Amino acid sequence: MGKFIITKRSNDDFQFNLKAANGQVILTSQGYNSKSGCENGIESVKKNSQDDSKFERKKAKDERCYFTLKASNGQIIGTSQMYESENGMENGIESVQNNAPNASVEDETKP
């Protein structure tokens, strides 16, 4: 089962990573000013990851593939790693769809 990991960036913003069962990061959030904003982002990923139309498939300048996951309002709530192929990217999307809904949340910002 996947899990969301909440961490703090060097600028004190909160962010989360969604990790697959094998520990690989499959989605990274933007920075949030508050922990509650970060937690809301996690809930948005859980909900929106089940709608394939919320995934935007993209290509970087170096031709590697990646995707973003958007909320209902069109805001990006997560970005994938870079993939060497479209097939790899599609597997990443499938992994988010499979792992996000029931993923646990670990808060690494607590002392």
Biotite code that builds the C-alpha atoms (Angstrom):
import biotite.structure as struc

atoms = struc.array([
    struc.Atom([0.000, 0.000, 0.000], chain_id="A", res_id=1, res_name="MET", atom_name="CA", element="C"),
    struc.Atom([1.203, 3.490, -0.796], chain_id="A", res_id=2, res_name="GLY", atom_name="CA", element="C"),
    struc.Atom([1.722, 6.309, 1.656], chain_id="A", res_id=3, res_name="LYS", atom_name="CA", element="C"),
    struc.Atom([1.880, 10.075, 1.728], chain_id="A", res_id=4, res_name="PHE", atom_name="CA", element="C"),
    struc.Atom([4.890, 11.546, 3.515], chain_id="A", res_id=5, res_name="ILE", atom_name="CA", element="C"),
    struc.Atom([4.582, 15.139, 4.784], chain_id="A", res_id=6, res_name="ILE", atom_name="CA", element="C"),
    struc.Atom([7.901, 16.980, 5.078], chain_id="A", res_id=7, res_name="THR", atom_name="CA", element="C"),
    struc.Atom([9.149, 20.551, 5.429], chain_id="A", res_id=8, res_name="LYS", atom_name="CA", element="C"),
    struc.Atom([11.200, 22.306, 2.778], chain_id="A", res_id=9, res_name="ARG", atom_name="CA", element="C"),
    struc.Atom([14.196, 24.495, 3.589], chain_id="A", res_id=10, res_name="SER", atom_name="CA", element="C"),
    struc.Atom([11.957, 27.584, 3.245], chain_id="A", res_id=11, res_name="ASN", atom_name="CA", element="C"),
    struc.Atom([9.589, 26.144, 5.902], chain_id="A", res_id=12, res_name="ASP", atom_name="CA", element="C"),
    struc.Atom([6.872, 25.281, 3.361], chain_id="A", res_id=13, res_name="ASP", atom_name="CA", element="C"),
    struc.Atom([5.173, 21.911, 3.776], chain_id="A", res_id=14, res_name="PHE", atom_name="CA", element="C"),
    struc.Atom([5.073, 19.379, 0.948], chain_id="A", res_id=15, res_name="GLN", atom_name="CA", element="C"),
    struc.Atom([4.089, 15.776, 0.451], chain_id="A", res_id=16, res_name="PHE", atom_name="CA", element="C"),
    struc.Atom([5.354, 12.881, -1.584], chain_id="A", res_id=17, res_name="ASN", atom_name="CA", element="C"),
    struc.Atom([3.189, 9.933, -2.532], chain_id="A", res_id=18, res_name="LEU", atom_name="CA", element="C"),
    struc.Atom([5.248, 6.772, -2.390], chain_id="A", res_id=19, res_name="LYS", atom_name="CA", element="C"),
    struc.Atom([4.306, 3.432, -3.911], chain_id="A", res_id=20, res_name="ALA", atom_name="CA", element="C"),
    struc.Atom([4.499, 0.245, -1.858], chain_id="A", res_id=21, res_name="ALA", atom_name="CA", element="C"),
    struc.Atom([8.090, -0.254, -3.092], chain_id="A", res_id=22, res_name="ASN", atom_name="CA", element="C"),
    struc.Atom([9.094, 3.126, -1.603], chain_id="A", res_id=23, res_name="GLY", atom_name="CA", element="C"),
    struc.Atom([9.444, 4.896, -4.947], chain_id="A", res_id=24, res_name="GLN", atom_name="CA", element="C"),
    struc.Atom([8.150, 8.492, -5.078], chain_id="A", res_id=25, res_name="VAL", atom_name="CA", element="C"),
    struc.Atom([5.376, 8.645, -7.674], chain_id="A", res_id=26, res_name="ILE", atom_name="CA", element="C"),
    struc.Atom([3.977, 12.147, -7.042], chain_id="A", res_id=27, res_name="LEU", atom_name="CA", element="C"),
    struc.Atom([5.371, 15.312, -5.414], chain_id="A", res_id=28, res_name="THR", atom_name="CA", element="C"),
    struc.Atom([3.309, 18.289, -4.309], chain_id="A", res_id=29, res_name="SER", atom_name="CA", element="C"),
    struc.Atom([3.866, 21.983, -4.544], chain_id="A", res_id=30, res_name="GLN", atom_name="CA", element="C"),
    struc.Atom([4.893, 23.879, -1.405], chain_id="A", res_id=31, res_name="GLY", atom_name="CA", element="C"),
    struc.Atom([2.197, 24.831, 1.095], chain_id="A", res_id=32, res_name="TYR", atom_name="CA", element="C"),
    struc.Atom([2.399, 27.626, 3.687], chain_id="A", res_id=33, res_name="ASN", atom_name="CA", element="C"),
    struc.Atom([0.531, 25.559, 6.271], chain_id="A", res_id=34, res_name="SER", atom_name="CA", element="C"),
    struc.Atom([0.291, 21.924, 7.265], chain_id="A", res_id=35, res_name="LYS", atom_name="CA", element="C"),
    struc.Atom([-3.492, 22.069, 6.910], chain_id="A", res_id=36, res_name="SER", atom_name="CA", element="C"),
    struc.Atom([-3.071, 23.240, 3.300], chain_id="A", res_id=37, res_name="GLY", atom_name="CA", element="C"),
    struc.Atom([-0.747, 20.299, 2.692], chain_id="A", res_id=38, res_name="CYS", atom_name="CA", element="C"),
    struc.Atom([-3.254, 17.890, 4.240], chain_id="A", res_id=39, res_name="GLU", atom_name="CA", element="C"),
    struc.Atom([-6.000, 19.351, 2.018], chain_id="A", res_id=40, res_name="ASN", atom_name="CA", element="C"),
    struc.Atom([-3.712, 18.715, -0.967], chain_id="A", res_id=41, res_name="GLY", atom_name="CA", element="C"),
    struc.Atom([-3.421, 15.057, 0.042], chain_id="A", res_id=42, res_name="ILE", atom_name="CA", element="C"),
    struc.Atom([-7.223, 14.747, 0.219], chain_id="A", res_id=43, res_name="GLU", atom_name="CA", element="C"),
    struc.Atom([-7.451, 16.360, -3.218], chain_id="A", res_id=44, res_name="SER", atom_name="CA", element="C"),
    struc.Atom([-4.996, 13.808, -4.641], chain_id="A", res_id=45, res_name="VAL", atom_name="CA", element="C"),
    struc.Atom([-6.990, 10.945, -3.135], chain_id="A", res_id=46, res_name="LYS", atom_name="CA", element="C"),
    struc.Atom([-10.163, 12.270, -4.778], chain_id="A", res_id=47, res_name="LYS", atom_name="CA", element="C"),
    struc.Atom([-8.854, 13.518, -8.135], chain_id="A", res_id=48, res_name="ASN", atom_name="CA", element="C"),
    struc.Atom([-6.514, 10.597, -8.820], chain_id="A", res_id=49, res_name="SER", atom_name="CA", element="C"),
    struc.Atom([-9.535, 8.482, -9.714], chain_id="A", res_id=50, res_name="GLN", atom_name="CA", element="C"),
    struc.Atom([-10.431, 10.714, -12.682], chain_id="A", res_id=51, res_name="ASP", atom_name="CA", element="C"),
    struc.Atom([-8.086, 10.040, -15.611], chain_id="A", res_id=52, res_name="ASP", atom_name="CA", element="C"),
    struc.Atom([-8.980, 13.399, -17.167], chain_id="A", res_id=53, res_name="SER", atom_name="CA", element="C"),
    struc.Atom([-7.290, 15.147, -14.211], chain_id="A", res_id=54, res_name="LYS", atom_name="CA", element="C"),
    struc.Atom([-3.894, 13.785, -15.332], chain_id="A", res_id=55, res_name="PHE", atom_name="CA", element="C"),
    struc.Atom([-2.069, 15.978, -17.819], chain_id="A", res_id=56, res_name="GLU", atom_name="CA", element="C"),
    struc.Atom([0.546, 14.080, -19.794], chain_id="A", res_id=57, res_name="ARG", atom_name="CA", element="C"),
    struc.Atom([3.560, 16.186, -20.787], chain_id="A", res_id=58, res_name="LYS", atom_name="CA", element="C"),
    struc.Atom([6.974, 16.036, -22.423], chain_id="A", res_id=59, res_name="LYS", atom_name="CA", element="C"),
    struc.Atom([10.027, 17.907, -21.185], chain_id="A", res_id=60, res_name="ALA", atom_name="CA", element="C"),
    struc.Atom([12.470, 19.652, -23.540], chain_id="A", res_id=61, res_name="LYS", atom_name="CA", element="C"),
    struc.Atom([14.725, 16.603, -23.386], chain_id="A", res_id=62, res_name="ASP", atom_name="CA", element="C"),
    struc.Atom([11.794, 14.443, -24.576], chain_id="A", res_id=63, res_name="GLU", atom_name="CA", element="C"),
    struc.Atom([11.349, 12.649, -21.250], chain_id="A", res_id=64, res_name="ARG", atom_name="CA", element="C"),
    struc.Atom([7.727, 12.223, -20.160], chain_id="A", res_id=65, res_name="CYS", atom_name="CA", element="C"),
    struc.Atom([6.035, 13.322, -16.955], chain_id="A", res_id=66, res_name="TYR", atom_name="CA", element="C"),
    struc.Atom([2.549, 14.108, -15.723], chain_id="A", res_id=67, res_name="PHE", atom_name="CA", element="C"),
    struc.Atom([0.763, 16.509, -13.450], chain_id="A", res_id=68, res_name="THR", atom_name="CA", element="C"),
    struc.Atom([-2.406, 15.877, -11.464], chain_id="A", res_id=69, res_name="LEU", atom_name="CA", element="C"),
    struc.Atom([-4.873, 18.741, -11.339], chain_id="A", res_id=70, res_name="LYS", atom_name="CA", element="C"),
    struc.Atom([-7.644, 19.545, -8.895], chain_id="A", res_id=71, res_name="ALA", atom_name="CA", element="C"),
    struc.Atom([-11.190, 20.363, -9.979], chain_id="A", res_id=72, res_name="SER", atom_name="CA", element="C"),
    struc.Atom([-10.239, 24.058, -10.100], chain_id="A", res_id=73, res_name="ASN", atom_name="CA", element="C"),
    struc.Atom([-7.407, 23.315, -12.551], chain_id="A", res_id=74, res_name="GLY", atom_name="CA", element="C"),
    struc.Atom([-4.611, 23.887, -10.028], chain_id="A", res_id=75, res_name="GLN", atom_name="CA", element="C"),
    struc.Atom([-1.708, 21.441, -10.138], chain_id="A", res_id=76, res_name="ILE", atom_name="CA", element="C"),
    struc.Atom([-1.633, 19.379, -6.948], chain_id="A", res_id=77, res_name="ILE", atom_name="CA", element="C"),
    struc.Atom([1.177, 17.005, -7.855], chain_id="A", res_id=78, res_name="GLY", atom_name="CA", element="C"),
    struc.Atom([3.940, 16.390, -10.374], chain_id="A", res_id=79, res_name="THR", atom_name="CA", element="C"),
    struc.Atom([5.568, 13.083, -11.269], chain_id="A", res_id=80, res_name="SER", atom_name="CA", element="C"),
    struc.Atom([9.187, 12.189, -11.737], chain_id="A", res_id=81, res_name="GLN", atom_name="CA", element="C"),
    struc.Atom([10.630, 12.103, -15.259], chain_id="A", res_id=82, res_name="MET", atom_name="CA", element="C"),
    struc.Atom([10.125, 8.941, -17.300], chain_id="A", res_id=83, res_name="TYR", atom_name="CA", element="C"),
    struc.Atom([12.160, 7.728, -20.277], chain_id="A", res_id=84, res_name="GLU", atom_name="CA", element="C"),
    struc.Atom([9.048, 6.552, -22.138], chain_id="A", res_id=85, res_name="SER", atom_name="CA", element="C"),
    struc.Atom([5.334, 7.205, -22.441], chain_id="A", res_id=86, res_name="GLU", atom_name="CA", element="C"),
    struc.Atom([4.753, 3.646, -21.245], chain_id="A", res_id=87, res_name="ASN", atom_name="CA", element="C"),
    struc.Atom([6.692, 4.367, -18.058], chain_id="A", res_id=88, res_name="GLY", atom_name="CA", element="C"),
    struc.Atom([4.638, 7.518, -17.525], chain_id="A", res_id=89, res_name="MET", atom_name="CA", element="C"),
    struc.Atom([1.371, 5.610, -17.990], chain_id="A", res_id=90, res_name="GLU", atom_name="CA", element="C"),
    struc.Atom([2.559, 3.056, -15.428], chain_id="A", res_id=91, res_name="ASN", atom_name="CA", element="C"),
    struc.Atom([3.261, 5.956, -13.054], chain_id="A", res_id=92, res_name="GLY", atom_name="CA", element="C"),
    struc.Atom([-0.267, 7.312, -13.527], chain_id="A", res_id=93, res_name="ILE", atom_name="CA", element="C"),
    struc.Atom([-1.702, 3.857, -12.893], chain_id="A", res_id=94, res_name="GLU", atom_name="CA", element="C"),
    struc.Atom([0.398, 3.596, -9.736], chain_id="A", res_id=95, res_name="SER", atom_name="CA", element="C"),
    struc.Atom([-0.976, 6.921, -8.451], chain_id="A", res_id=96, res_name="VAL", atom_name="CA", element="C"),
    struc.Atom([-4.523, 5.770, -9.235], chain_id="A", res_id=97, res_name="GLN", atom_name="CA", element="C"),
    struc.Atom([-3.952, 2.494, -7.379], chain_id="A", res_id=98, res_name="ASN", atom_name="CA", element="C"),
    struc.Atom([-2.011, 3.845, -4.392], chain_id="A", res_id=99, res_name="ASN", atom_name="CA", element="C"),
    struc.Atom([-3.531, 7.248, -3.586], chain_id="A", res_id=100, res_name="ALA", atom_name="CA", element="C"),
    struc.Atom([-7.100, 6.444, -2.484], chain_id="A", res_id=101, res_name="PRO", atom_name="CA", element="C"),
    struc.Atom([-6.170, 4.284, 0.516], chain_id="A", res_id=102, res_name="ASN", atom_name="CA", element="C"),
    struc.Atom([-2.664, 5.542, 1.211], chain_id="A", res_id=103, res_name="ALA", atom_name="CA", element="C"),
    struc.Atom([-1.721, 6.225, 4.810], chain_id="A", res_id=104, res_name="SER", atom_name="CA", element="C"),
    struc.Atom([-0.253, 9.590, 5.847], chain_id="A", res_id=105, res_name="VAL", atom_name="CA", element="C"),
    struc.Atom([3.036, 9.911, 7.722], chain_id="A", res_id=106, res_name="GLU", atom_name="CA", element="C"),
    struc.Atom([3.929, 13.313, 9.141], chain_id="A", res_id=107, res_name="ASP", atom_name="CA", element="C"),
    struc.Atom([7.705, 13.690, 9.346], chain_id="A", res_id=108, res_name="GLU", atom_name="CA", element="C"),
    struc.Atom([7.428, 17.292, 10.576], chain_id="A", res_id=109, res_name="THR", atom_name="CA", element="C"),
    struc.Atom([6.423, 16.254, 14.084], chain_id="A", res_id=110, res_name="LYS", atom_name="CA", element="C"),
    struc.Atom([9.272, 16.295, 16.628], chain_id="A", res_id=111, res_name="PRO", atom_name="CA", element="C"),
])
